[in-house]
């Protein structure tokens, strides 16, 4: 089982999605995350082991990114490889056979249609063992509040890429905190900063999505 965990972790870390994927060049022609996950499940390997491999791989690429040994394209490929594994795990997640740590609701705030960063964060957090509820883009505050009612105890993530929509982010944070002071709110996006987080009353900000997983793990109920 440990061998499979390591194979999945390596595929995620290197961004090896499938056998036909040419990236990375040094793994050309080899089985990728897709084939390895499928064969592992057929061979009786537990879904939890595959999820563990995903988390290990994302932890490694996250550390490389933090230490500037990897870049955004590497993160994107790693997330795609992880998604290939999660495709096979979806039935087990839906049935409850694989227990998820918690629920993370995420959306790009009102007036903002950018979703690349949000999607990347979603994939990384899903690979960290969480159920992700993606509300999409241009999400009004009321929609975040509705999701909070539907998923009690969830974490909420807000994304913004434009300085003109940051104030909408602040309004959503304040409304969420007013409705549910104990709810942990995470914010992110190119113009967002630690000082802005402090000003609007959010609980967490980091330019590194992997740090978000660590924050969630440290604040599970």
ABEGO torsion letter per residue (X at the ends): XAAAAAAAAAAAAAGBABAABAOBAAABGBBBAAAAAAAAAAAGBBAAAAAAAAAAAAAAAAAAAAAGABBAAAAAAAAAAAAAAAAAAAAAAAAGABBBABBBBBBBBBGBABAAAAAAAAAAAAAAGBBBBBAEBGBBAAAAAAAAAABBGBBBBBBBABAAAAAAAAAAAAAAAAABAABBBBBBEAABBAAAAAAAGBABBBABAAAAAAAAAAABX
